[in-house]
Amino acid sequence: MVRSKPKVQPKKKPSVHDKAEPTQENLTVAPTSLFSIGDAVHHPMFGDGKVESIKEDKLTITFDGNVTKVIREDFVTRKK
């Protein structure tokens, strides 16, 4: 009778996660807007308007004459 050799199981490599040291995740937080919904603003070209919505650094503003534009907040100033 011929005996077959036992199959050798390959050694498992330790996973990368076993070797790695824990790190602290750096979460980036979107900066908050300097404006709020309802703020009165002024744009040099479009004139006076009112902030209707805010998404990241862009403001949706309704200007006089019922014209709505999406403008970066650094292009407008807040009216007092």
Backbone atoms as SQL, in Angstrom:
CREATE TABLE atoms (id INTEGER PRIMARY KEY, chain TEXT, resi INTEGER, resn TEXT, atom TEXT, x REAL, y REAL, z REAL);
INSERT INTO atoms VALUES
  (1, 'A', 1, 'MET', 'N', 0.834, -1.174, 0.000),
  (2, 'A', 1, 'MET', 'CA', 0.000, 0.000, 0.000),
  (3, 'A', 1, 'MET', 'C', 0.887, 1.248, 0.000),
  (4, 'A', 2, 'VAL', 'N', 0.518, 2.219, -0.842),
  (5, 'A', 2, 'VAL', 'CA', 1.285, 3.448, -0.961),
  (6, 'A', 2, 'VAL', 'C', 0.565, 4.537, -0.183),
  (7, 'A', 3, 'ARG', 'N', 1.320, 5.119, 0.700),
  (8, 'A', 3, 'ARG', 'CA', 0.724, 6.201, 1.487),
  (9, 'A', 3, 'ARG', 'C', 1.034, 7.541, 0.825),
  (10, 'A', 4, 'SER', 'N', 0.037, 8.376, 0.766),
  (11, 'A', 4, 'SER', 'CA', 0.264, 9.714, 0.216),
  (12, 'A', 4, 'SER', 'C', 0.761, 10.623, 1.329),
  (13, 'A', 5, 'LYS', 'N', 1.535, 11.578, 0.929),
  (14, 'A', 5, 'LYS', 'CA', 2.072, 12.508, 1.914),
  (15, 'A', 5, 'LYS', 'C', 0.946, 13.408, 2.391),
  (16, 'A', 6, 'PRO', 'N', 0.937, 13.730, 3.662),
  (17, 'A', 6, 'PRO', 'CA', -0.103, 14.654, 4.143),
  (18, 'A', 6, 'PRO', 'C', 0.108, 16.029, 3.520),
  (19, 'A', 7, 'LYS', 'N', -0.988, 16.649, 3.167),
  (20, 'A', 7, 'LYS', 'CA', -0.901, 17.977, 2.560),
  (21, 'A', 7, 'LYS', 'C', -0.519, 18.996, 3.620),
  (22, 'A', 8, 'VAL', 'N', 0.422, 19.818, 3.269),
  (23, 'A', 8, 'VAL', 'CA', 0.885, 20.851, 4.184),
  (24, 'A', 8, 'VAL', 'C', 0.054, 22.093, 3.945),
  (25, 'A', 9, 'GLN', 'N', -0.533, 22.577, 5.006),
  (26, 'A', 9, 'GLN', 'CA', -1.334, 23.789, 4.918),
  (27, 'A', 9, 'GLN', 'C', -0.401, 24.986, 4.949),
  (28, 'A', 10, 'PRO', 'N', -0.593, 25.929, 4.012),
  (29, 'A', 10, 'PRO', 'CA', 0.267, 27.124, 4.053),
  (30, 'A', 10, 'PRO', 'C', -0.008, 27.911, 5.330),
  (31, 'A', 11, 'LYS', 'N', 1.046, 28.516, 5.856),
  (32, 'A', 11, 'LYS', 'CA', 0.881, 29.313, 7.072),
  (33, 'A', 11, 'LYS', 'C', 0.117, 30.576, 6.738),
  (34, 'A', 12, 'LYS', 'N', -0.784, 30.911, 7.617),
  (35, 'A', 12, 'LYS', 'CA', -1.547, 32.139, 7.409),
  (36, 'A', 12, 'LYS', 'C', -0.676, 33.323, 7.773),
  (37, 'A', 13, 'LYS', 'N', -0.677, 34.299, 6.881),
  (38, 'A', 13, 'LYS', 'CA', 0.043, 35.532, 7.166),
  (39, 'A', 13, 'LYS', 'C', -0.829, 36.365, 8.093),
  (40, 'A', 14, 'PRO', 'N', -0.211, 36.990, 9.069),
  (41, 'A', 14, 'PRO', 'CA', -1.027, 37.858, 9.929),
  (42, 'A', 14, 'PRO', 'C', -1.573, 39.018, 9.112),
  (43, 'A', 15, 'SER', 'N', -2.798, 39.362, 9.384),
  (44, 'A', 15, 'SER', 'CA', -3.406, 40.446, 8.618),
  (45, 'A', 15, 'SER', 'C', -2.737, 41.775, 8.955),
  (46, 'A', 16, 'VAL', 'N', -2.880, 42.695, 8.061),
  (47, 'A', 16, 'VAL', 'CA', -2.300, 44.020, 8.249),
  (48, 'A', 16, 'VAL', 'C', -2.868, 44.666, 9.513),
  (49, 'A', 17, 'HIS', 'N', -4.124, 44.373, 9.796),
  (50, 'A', 17, 'HIS', 'CA', -4.773, 44.989, 10.948),
  (51, 'A', 17, 'HIS', 'C', -4.183, 44.488, 12.269),
  (52, 'A', 18, 'ASP', 'N', -3.620, 43.269, 12.256),
  (53, 'A', 18, 'ASP', 'CA', -3.019, 42.748, 13.477),
  (54, 'A', 18, 'ASP', 'C', -1.728, 43.487, 13.814),
  (55, 'A', 19, 'LYS', 'N', -1.003, 43.928, 12.804),
  (56, 'A', 19, 'LYS', 'CA', 0.278, 44.580, 13.003),
  (57, 'A', 19, 'LYS', 'C', 0.145, 46.085, 13.218),
  (58, 'A', 20, 'ALA', 'N', -0.889, 46.670, 12.661),
  (59, 'A', 20, 'ALA', 'CA', -1.014, 48.125, 12.679),
  (60, 'A', 20, 'ALA', 'C', -1.357, 48.632, 14.066),
  (61, 'A', 21, 'GLU', 'N', -0.812, 49.771, 14.371),
  (62, 'A', 21, 'GLU', 'CA', -1.163, 50.424, 15.623),
  (63, 'A', 21, 'GLU', 'C', -2.417, 51.254, 15.411),
  (64, 'A', 22, 'PRO', 'N', -3.248, 51.370, 16.407),
  (65, 'A', 22, 'PRO', 'CA', -4.454, 52.179, 16.230),
  (66, 'A', 22, 'PRO', 'C', -4.087, 53.636, 15.978),
  (67, 'A', 23, 'THR', 'N', -4.795, 54.236, 15.079),
  (68, 'A', 23, 'THR', 'CA', -4.573, 55.638, 14.776),
  (69, 'A', 23, 'THR', 'C', -5.857, 56.400, 15.022),
  (70, 'A', 24, 'GLN', 'N', -5.691, 57.659, 15.285),
  (71, 'A', 24, 'GLN', 'CA', -6.860, 58.505, 15.483),
  (72, 'A', 24, 'GLN', 'C', -7.254, 59.079, 14.140),
  (73, 'A', 25, 'GLU', 'N', -8.503, 58.915, 13.780),
  (74, 'A', 25, 'GLU', 'CA', -8.979, 59.424, 12.502),
  (75, 'A', 25, 'GLU', 'C', -9.167, 60.938, 12.592),
  (76, 'A', 26, 'ASN', 'N', -8.729, 61.606, 11.549),
  (77, 'A', 26, 'ASN', 'CA', -8.931, 63.049, 11.471),
  (78, 'A', 26, 'ASN', 'C', -10.170, 63.302, 10.635),
  (79, 'A', 27, 'LEU', 'N', -11.196, 63.765, 11.265),
  (80, 'A', 27, 'LEU', 'CA', -12.428, 64.064, 10.560),
  (81, 'A', 27, 'LEU', 'C', -12.436, 65.539, 10.199),
  (82, 'A', 28, 'THR', 'N', -12.714, 65.788, 8.927),
  (83, 'A', 28, 'THR', 'CA', -12.801, 67.174, 8.514),
  (84, 'A', 28, 'THR', 'C', -14.253, 67.617, 8.628),
  (85, 'A', 29, 'VAL', 'N', -14.434, 68.711, 9.247),
  (86, 'A', 29, 'VAL', 'CA', -15.776, 69.259, 9.444),
  (87, 'A', 29, 'VAL', 'C', -15.918, 70.465, 8.530),
  (88, 'A', 30, 'ALA', 'N', -17.007, 70.485, 7.806),
  (89, 'A', 30, 'ALA', 'CA', -17.251, 71.614, 6.912),
  (90, 'A', 30, 'ALA', 'C', -17.397, 72.882, 7.746),
  (91, 'A', 31, 'PRO', 'N', -16.737, 73.930, 7.328),
  (92, 'A', 31, 'PRO', 'CA', -16.864, 75.175, 8.084),
  (93, 'A', 31, 'PRO', 'C', -18.299, 75.684, 8.034),
  (94, 'A', 32, 'THR', 'N', -18.735, 76.267, 9.119),
  (95, 'A', 32, 'THR', 'CA', -20.095, 76.781, 9.144),
  (96, 'A', 32, 'THR', 'C', -20.141, 78.112, 8.399),
  (97, 'A', 33, 'SER', 'N', -21.270, 78.383, 7.842),
  (98, 'A', 33, 'SER', 'CA', -21.446, 79.598, 7.064),
  (99, 'A', 33, 'SER', 'C', -21.522, 80.806, 7.975),
  (100, 'A', 34, 'LEU', 'N', -21.067, 81.927, 7.477),
  (101, 'A', 34, 'LEU', 'CA', -21.172, 83.181, 8.212),
  (102, 'A', 34, 'LEU', 'C', -22.572, 83.768, 8.104),
  (103, 'A', 35, 'PHE', 'N', -23.389, 83.169, 7.236),
  (104, 'A', 35, 'PHE', 'CA', -24.733, 83.677, 6.973),
  (105, 'A', 35, 'PHE', 'C', -25.777, 82.691, 7.478),
  (106, 'A', 36, 'SER', 'N', -26.972, 83.178, 7.662),
  (107, 'A', 36, 'SER', 'CA', -28.112, 82.354, 8.055),
  (108, 'A', 36, 'SER', 'C', -29.239, 82.569, 7.052),
  (109, 'A', 37, 'ILE', 'N', -30.140, 81.598, 6.998),
  (110, 'A', 37, 'ILE', 'CA', -31.303, 81.735, 6.123),
  (111, 'A', 37, 'ILE', 'C', -32.120, 82.934, 6.614),
  (112, 'A', 38, 'GLY', 'N', -32.487, 83.792, 5.675),
  (113, 'A', 38, 'GLY', 'CA', -33.258, 84.987, 6.010),
  (114, 'A', 38, 'GLY', 'C', -32.411, 86.242, 6.126),
  (115, 'A', 39, 'ASP', 'N', -31.077, 86.082, 6.117),
  (116, 'A', 39, 'ASP', 'CA', -30.203, 87.259, 6.207),
  (117, 'A', 39, 'ASP', 'C', -30.366, 88.158, 4.983),
  (118, 'A', 40, 'ALA', 'N', -30.324, 89.467, 5.222),
  (119, 'A', 40, 'ALA', 'CA', -30.321, 90.442, 4.129),
  (120, 'A', 40, 'ALA', 'C', -28.867, 90.624, 3.696),
  (121, 'A', 41, 'VAL', 'N', -28.626, 90.509, 2.391),
  (122, 'A', 41, 'VAL', 'CA', -27.268, 90.606, 1.863),
  (123, 'A', 41, 'VAL', 'C', -27.225, 91.590, 0.701),
  (124, 'A', 42, 'HIS', 'N', -25.985, 91.957, 0.328),
  (125, 'A', 42, 'HIS', 'CA', -25.797, 92.837, -0.812),
  (126, 'A', 42, 'HIS', 'C', -24.708, 92.262, -1.712),
  (127, 'A', 43, 'HIS', 'N', -24.988, 92.262, -3.017),
  (128, 'A', 43, 'HIS', 'CA', -24.028, 91.835, -4.034),
  (129, 'A', 43, 'HIS', 'C', -23.756, 93.048, -4.922),
  (130, 'A', 44, 'PRO', 'N', -22.477, 93.291, -5.289),
  (131, 'A', 44, 'PRO', 'CA', -22.171, 94.495, -6.066),
  (132, 'A', 44, 'PRO', 'C', -22.885, 94.576, -7.411),
  (133, 'A', 45, 'MET', 'N', -23.185, 93.442, -8.025),
  (134, 'A', 45, 'MET', 'CA', -23.822, 93.464, -9.350),
  (135, 'A', 45, 'MET', 'C', -25.341, 93.293, -9.264),
  (136, 'A', 46, 'PHE', 'N', -25.809, 92.394, -8.383),
  (137, 'A', 46, 'PHE', 'CA', -27.239, 92.076, -8.333),
  (138, 'A', 46, 'PHE', 'C', -28.006, 92.897, -7.315),
  (139, 'A', 47, 'GLY', 'N', -27.305, 93.589, -6.434),
  (140, 'A', 47, 'GLY', 'CA', -27.983, 94.448, -5.466),
  (141, 'A', 47, 'GLY', 'C', -28.331, 93.731, -4.177),
  (142, 'A', 48, 'ASP', 'N', -29.455, 94.165, -3.572),
  (143, 'A', 48, 'ASP', 'CA', -29.882, 93.625, -2.285),
  (144, 'A', 48, 'ASP', 'C', -30.696, 92.357, -2.480),
  (145, 'A', 49, 'GLY', 'N', -30.534, 91.424, -1.526),
  (146, 'A', 49, 'GLY', 'CA', -31.282, 90.181, -1.599),
  (147, 'A', 49, 'GLY', 'C', -31.420, 89.535, -0.241),
  (148, 'A', 50, 'LYS', 'N', -32.061, 88.370, -0.241),
  (149, 'A', 50, 'LYS', 'CA', -32.330, 87.633, 0.995),
  (150, 'A', 50, 'LYS', 'C', -31.880, 86.189, 0.809),
  (151, 'A', 51, 'VAL', 'N', -31.134, 85.644, 1.804),
  (152, 'A', 51, 'VAL', 'CA', -30.635, 84.273, 1.735),
  (153, 'A', 51, 'VAL', 'C', -31.809, 83.312, 1.908),
  (154, 'A', 52, 'GLU', 'N', -31.985, 82.427, 0.924),
  (155, 'A', 52, 'GLU', 'CA', -33.077, 81.442, 0.955),
  (156, 'A', 52, 'GLU', 'C', -32.594, 80.074, 1.430),
  (157, 'A', 53, 'SER', 'N', -31.350, 79.671, 1.034),
  (158, 'A', 53, 'SER', 'CA', -30.797, 78.404, 1.491),
  (159, 'A', 53, 'SER', 'C', -29.278, 78.469, 1.442),
  (160, 'A', 54, 'ILE', 'N', -28.634, 77.528, 2.173),
  (161, 'A', 54, 'ILE', 'CA', -27.176, 77.486, 2.272),
  (162, 'A', 54, 'ILE', 'C', -26.722, 76.054, 2.048),
  (163, 'A', 55, 'LYS', 'N', -25.755, 75.889, 1.155),
  (164, 'A', 55, 'LYS', 'CA', -25.160, 74.563, 0.935),
  (165, 'A', 55, 'LYS', 'C', -23.664, 74.770, 0.804),
  (166, 'A', 56, 'GLU', 'N', -22.922, 74.257, 1.802),
  (167, 'A', 56, 'GLU', 'CA', -21.477, 74.449, 1.900),
  (168, 'A', 56, 'GLU', 'C', -21.169, 75.939, 1.919),
  (169, 'A', 57, 'ASP', 'N', -20.428, 76.455, 0.939),
  (170, 'A', 57, 'ASP', 'CA', -20.097, 77.882, 0.942),
  (171, 'A', 57, 'ASP', 'C', -20.916, 78.656, -0.086),
  (172, 'A', 58, 'LYS', 'N', -22.010, 78.044, -0.551),
  (173, 'A', 58, 'LYS', 'CA', -22.841, 78.694, -1.572),
  (174, 'A', 58, 'LYS', 'C', -24.200, 79.071, -0.982),
  (175, 'A', 59, 'LEU', 'N', -24.605, 80.271, -1.307),
  (176, 'A', 59, 'LEU', 'CA', -25.880, 80.788, -0.827),
  (177, 'A', 59, 'LEU', 'C', -26.847, 80.910, -1.996),
  (178, 'A', 60, 'THR', 'N', -28.079, 80.462, -1.790),
  (179, 'A', 60, 'THR', 'CA', -29.133, 80.721, -2.758),
  (180, 'A', 60, 'THR', 'C', -29.828, 81.991, -2.290),
  (181, 'A', 61, 'ILE', 'N', -29.765, 83.015, -3.135),
  (182, 'A', 61, 'ILE', 'CA', -30.252, 84.346, -2.745),
  (183, 'A', 61, 'ILE', 'C', -31.315, 84.803, -3.729),
  (184, 'A', 62, 'THR', 'N', -32.416, 85.317, -3.187),
  (185, 'A', 62, 'THR', 'CA', -33.441, 85.945, -4.013),
  (186, 'A', 62, 'THR', 'C', -33.215, 87.446, -3.939),
  (187, 'A', 63, 'PHE', 'N', -32.941, 88.034, -5.106),
  (188, 'A', 63, 'PHE', 'CA', -32.668, 89.463, -5.196),
  (189, 'A', 63, 'PHE', 'C', -33.940, 90.203, -5.567),
  (190, 'A', 64, 'ASP', 'N', -33.863, 91.530, -5.481),
  (191, 'A', 64, 'ASP', 'CA', -34.992, 92.369, -5.880),
  (192, 'A', 64, 'ASP', 'C', -35.377, 92.034, -7.318),
  (193, 'A', 65, 'GLY', 'N', -36.640, 92.039, -7.602),
  (194, 'A', 65, 'GLY', 'CA', -37.119, 91.687, -8.936),
  (195, 'A', 65, 'GLY', 'C', -37.334, 90.193, -9.078),
  (196, 'A', 66, 'ASN', 'N', -37.337, 89.446, -7.936),
  (197, 'A', 66, 'ASN', 'CA', -37.611, 88.018, -7.916),
  (198, 'A', 66, 'ASN', 'C', -36.591, 87.199, -8.727),
  (199, 'A', 67, 'VAL', 'N', -35.333, 87.640, -8.726),
  (200, 'A', 67, 'VAL', 'CA', -34.251, 86.941, -9.409),
  (201, 'A', 67, 'VAL', 'C', -33.511, 86.106, -8.365),
  (202, 'A', 68, 'THR', 'N', -33.372, 84.804, -8.616),
  (203, 'A', 68, 'THR', 'CA', -32.686, 83.912, -7.680),
  (204, 'A', 68, 'THR', 'C', -31.356, 83.473, -8.271),
  (205, 'A', 69, 'LYS', 'N', -30.294, 83.577, -7.465),
  (206, 'A', 69, 'LYS', 'CA', -28.938, 83.201, -7.883),
  (207, 'A', 69, 'LYS', 'C', -28.287, 82.372, -6.789),
  (208, 'A', 70, 'VAL', 'N', -27.368, 81.485, -7.194),
  (209, 'A', 70, 'VAL', 'CA', -26.535, 80.751, -6.247),
  (210, 'A', 70, 'VAL', 'C', -25.145, 81.372, -6.321),
  (211, 'A', 71, 'ILE', 'N', -24.692, 81.919, -5.195),
  (212, 'A', 71, 'ILE', 'CA', -23.464, 82.708, -5.174),
  (213, 'A', 71, 'ILE', 'C', -22.622, 82.277, -3.974),
  (214, 'A', 72, 'ARG', 'N', -21.309, 82.210, -4.175),
  (215, 'A', 72, 'ARG', 'CA', -20.412, 81.920, -3.054),
  (216, 'A', 72, 'ARG', 'C', -20.535, 83.027, -2.021),
  (217, 'A', 73, 'GLU', 'N', -20.439, 82.631, -0.753),
  (218, 'A', 73, 'GLU', 'CA', -20.683, 83.603, 0.313),
  (219, 'A', 73, 'GLU', 'C', -19.623, 84.699, 0.391),
  (220, 'A', 74, 'ASP', 'N', -18.449, 84.480, -0.173),
  (221, 'A', 74, 'ASP', 'CA', -17.445, 85.538, -0.103),
  (222, 'A', 74, 'ASP', 'C', -17.653, 86.622, -1.156),
  (223, 'A', 75, 'PHE', 'N', -18.712, 86.502, -1.971),
  (224, 'A', 75, 'PHE', 'CA', -19.018, 87.536, -2.959),
  (225, 'A', 75, 'PHE', 'C', -20.141, 88.469, -2.502),
  (226, 'A', 76, 'VAL', 'N', -20.676, 88.231, -1.315),
  (227, 'A', 76, 'VAL', 'CA', -21.745, 89.094, -0.800),
  (228, 'A', 76, 'VAL', 'C', -21.374, 89.603, 0.577),
  (229, 'A', 77, 'THR', 'N', -22.025, 90.678, 0.961),
  (230, 'A', 77, 'THR', 'CA', -21.856, 91.203, 2.326),
  (231, 'A', 77, 'THR', 'C', -23.217, 91.231, 3.003),
  (232, 'A', 78, 'ARG', 'N', -23.192, 91.122, 4.309),
  (233, 'A', 78, 'ARG', 'CA', -24.429, 91.163, 5.083),
  (234, 'A', 78, 'ARG', 'C', -24.839, 92.604, 5.293),
  (235, 'A', 79, 'LYS', 'N', -26.130, 92.850, 5.113),
  (236, 'A', 79, 'LYS', 'CA', -26.655, 94.199, 5.368),
  (237, 'A', 79, 'LYS', 'C', -27.029, 94.297, 6.836),
  (238, 'A', 80, 'LYS', 'N', -26.900, 95.503, 7.363),
  (239, 'A', 80, 'LYS', 'CA', -27.243, 95.722, 8.777),
  (240, 'A', 80, 'LYS', 'C', -28.621, 96.265, 8.905);
